[in-house]
Amino acid sequence: MIFLLLSLPSFSLFAQLKNSRWKGTIRGDNPRNVILDFRKDTVAVYTISDSSIVETMTYSAKDGVIVLQKIDGQSDCDNNVIGKYHFEIKAEVLYIRLLADPCDDRSSALDTTKWFRWKDHPEVNVDASILKKYVGEYEFDPGHRIIITLENGRLQAEGPNNNLPKSTLYAESNTKFFLKVAGVEIDFVKDSKGEVTKFISHEEKDYELKKIK
């Protein structure tokens, strides 16, 4: 009985990783918003914007330590090199911290990173008359503005000063949209008269951008 109780925390952590997906940003020379897709004993890293594979690795997890070994991918890691990282899951957030990894390319991408549990974002059709109301210019501050346009039945978001090229907003409802290139949900907000006043960008924290045009 004691052995079983001691084994539960380790098993629970592994169970929370298995068949789960997490959104975050890998660092290093080429920072990207990616998904960590944990399967039975492998984990795939792929970009949110176009689902291109960055790396595929084997993994094992025990006592808060995850062991990674490259199968194939873009890093400079040798396939025989093993990386060890501490991990913990708190309130649907996965924290990863370097313990030991001879491959600097992998450790620079994963060390002290934070990952949020991923959920699917099914697209729905929204009438053009509704989409037109969201067209305009939105401002967080004078240096951070987002321009929303409507092209070919889909909203496009562009932020010249935010490193955001013109990118599609995928509708999840009449007011909620998903910016796939950044892995960010956006909610448009209307006043009592039905006029759009702002949108809220749900990132690590929420940002409100007021409609100014």
Protein Blocks (a to p, Z undefined) as FASTA:
>chain_A
ZZmmmmmmmmmmmmmmgopacddddehjldcdddddddfkbccdddfklopafbdcdddd
eehiacdddfbdjbfbdfkbccddddddeehiacdddfbdcblklmmmmgopacdddddd
ddddddfklmmmmgccddfblklccddddeehiacdddfknopacdddddfbfkbccdfk
nopacdddddfkopafbdcdddfbdcddddfZZ
